Amino acid sequence: MISVEPPGVVNVISPTGASEQVILAKVKSKADWIVQKLYAMKDMQYIPIKREMVNGESFM
């Protein structure tokens, strides 16, 4: 699985035992999609929200 998350982090999760060549080939085949997502995130203003756990409050 390949995911692109703010602020421009690309995560790759592969099956156990997959060779590095197979993983690199898969990432290269998705390179256009990855670059497209990175450019889309570049235009967004990513501001992480600092959350504090407080007893009695709920959040999504």
Secondary structure by P-SEA (a helix, b strand, c coil): cccccccbbbbbbbcccccaaaaaaaaaaaaaaaaaaaaaaaacbbbbbbbbbbcccccc
